[in-house]
C-alpha cells in the first residue's frame, strides 16, 4: 500500500508542477480562478491518468477509465476553484488546497473505483 501511494505521489509531483504552471499562465491572461484551475487540471489530468495507469496501478488505460477519472477530478477542480473565488482566496492558496484535495481524493478514487482490480 505504501509503495502504491508513493508511486501515486511521485506522479502527483509532476502533475502538480504542470497544473501550477498552466494555472499561473491562465490567471496572468485574465482567467478566473475557477476557469484557470479547471483548464490547468485538464492538461495535468491527462498526464496523471496515463502515468498512473501504467506506472502506479499497472492497469489498462481504457477510454471508460479515462472518462471516470476526468469527470471526478474535473468536478473536484471546478469545486475547489469555485470555492476559492467565493472565498476570494489568494491564487496560491487555491493551488495548495487543490493539490492536497486532489492527492488524497484522487488516490482513493483511483484505487477504489478507476483502477480497481477484481479479486
Secondary structure, DSSP 4 states (H G I P E B T S, - for coil): -HHHHHHHHHHHHHHHHHHHHHHHHHHHTT--HHHHHHHHHHHHHHHHHHHIIIIIS-----HHHHHHHHHHHHHHHHHHHHHHHHHT--HHHHHHHHHHHHHHHHHHHIIIIITPPP-
